[in-house]
Amino acid sequence: MKKEGHPDYHMIKVQMTDGTVFETRSTWGKEGDTMVLDIDPLAHPAWTGGSARLMDSAGQVAKFNKRFGGLSLKR
């Protein structure tokens, strides 16, 4: 197998939003670089159980329900 066909894996540091740092192997950056995360499992609502809200842009859900709310699949 050709040697130049594989990415260069090296050790980098990853800094979480709370300031903790861990080392991992990656193809990102150069050996010893630090990747600073803006969003991670400690801060993102998808992992923290943040409030799930239905975003109703300019009443679009209300308009849809008003227009099609009376329809049913029954005959």
C-alpha positions, 0 to 999 in steps of 0.5 A: 500500500502507498505510504502517501495515501494515509493521513498524518495522525499525531497527538493534539490537545482538545480544550473543552468549554469548562477549561479541561484539556485532554489529549487525543490522536487526530489529523487536525492541525500539527503535533502539539496544537490545541483545539479549543471547542466552542460547543461540546457535550458539556454546553450544548442543549442536545446533551444537557437536556436543555428546554425543547421549544418549537420555534414558531417563526411568524406564527407559521405553525398557527397558520398551518393549523388554521388552514389544514386543522380540519382535514382528516384521513377518515372518509 
